[in-house]
C-alpha cells in the first residue's frame, strides 16, 4: 500500500530552523516527482517546493526562496525540507505529495508553528 509519512514539525521561535522528512513506501519513490505543500488556517493549500525524480531540478515558492531547501535521498525513499529563518507566516500544516506516472499520493501532514 502506498504511503507517505511526514515528520519533523513542531513549535519554533521566529528565526529558527526545522527539518521536515517525508518517508515513502509502497511505490517507486525514485521515479516520483516530490512536492511539499502547506496549508495555513483559513487559507488554500499552496506549493512550497518541488524536486524532480533525480533530485537535479528544484522549484520554490517566492515566499520561501533563499530560506528553504528541498532535497531527497532515493536510497532511503525519503524527501526533506530544510527550513531556516522561519517566520510566523510559515505556520501551517506541511504535506508531502508524490506524483508517479498517473498516480498521486499525499501524506497526512505535520504541523509547523512559528511563534515566540
JORAPE-V64386 format. One record per pair of residues at least 6 apart in sequence whose C-alpha atoms are under 8 Angstrom apart, sorted by the first residue. I is the first residue (numbers start at 1). J is the second residue. Records with the same first field share a line. If there is no record, write none. Layout:
I = J, J
This chain:
1 = 25, 26, 27
2 = 24, 25, 26, 27, 105
3 = 24, 25, 26, 105, 106, 107
4 = 22, 23, 24, 25, 96, 97, 105, 106, 107, 108
5 = 21, 22, 23, 24, 107, 108, 109
6 = 20, 21, 22, 23, 95, 96, 107, 108, 109, 110
7 = 20, 21, 22, 109, 110
8 = 18, 19, 20, 21, 110
9 = 18, 19, 20, 110, 111, 112, 113
10 = 18, 110, 111, 112, 113
11 = 112, 113, 114, 115
12 = 18, 112, 113, 114, 115, 116
13 = 86, 114, 115, 116
14 = 85, 86, 87, 88, 114, 115, 116
15 = 84, 85, 86, 87
16 = 84, 85, 86
17 = 82, 83, 84, 85, 86
18 = 82, 83, 84
19 = 80, 81, 82, 83
20 = 80, 81, 82, 83
21 = 78, 79, 80, 81
22 = 78, 79, 80, 96, 107
23 = 76, 77, 78, 79
24 = 77, 78
25 = 77
28 = 100
29 = 53, 74, 77, 98, 100
30 = 53, 54, 74, 77
31 = 53, 54, 100
32 = 52, 53, 98, 99, 100, 101
33 = 50, 51, 52, 53, 98, 99, 100
34 = 50, 51, 52, 53, 79, 96, 97, 98, 99
35 = 47, 48, 49, 50, 51, 96, 97, 98
36 = 47, 48, 49, 50, 81, 94, 95, 96, 97
37 = 45, 46, 47, 48, 49, 94, 95, 96, 97
38 = 45, 46, 47, 48, 92, 93, 94, 95
39 = 45, 46, 92, 93, 94
40 = 91, 92, 93
41 = 92
47 = 60, 61
48 = 60, 61, 64
49 = 58, 59, 60, 61, 69, 70
50 = 58, 59, 60, 70
51 = 57, 58, 59, 70, 71, 72
52 = 58
55 = 71, 72
58 = 70
67 = 83, 84, 85, 86
68 = 81, 82, 83, 84
69 = 81, 82, 83
70 = 79, 80, 81, 82
71 = 79, 80, 81
72 = 78, 79, 80
73 = 79
86 = 114
87 = 114
88 = 113, 114, 115
89 = 114
90 = 112, 113, 114
91 = 111, 112, 113, 114
92 = 111, 112, 113
93 = 109, 110, 111, 112
94 = 109, 110, 111, 112
95 = 106, 107, 108, 109, 110
96 = 106, 107, 109
97 = 104, 105, 106, 107
98 = 104, 105, 106
99 = 105
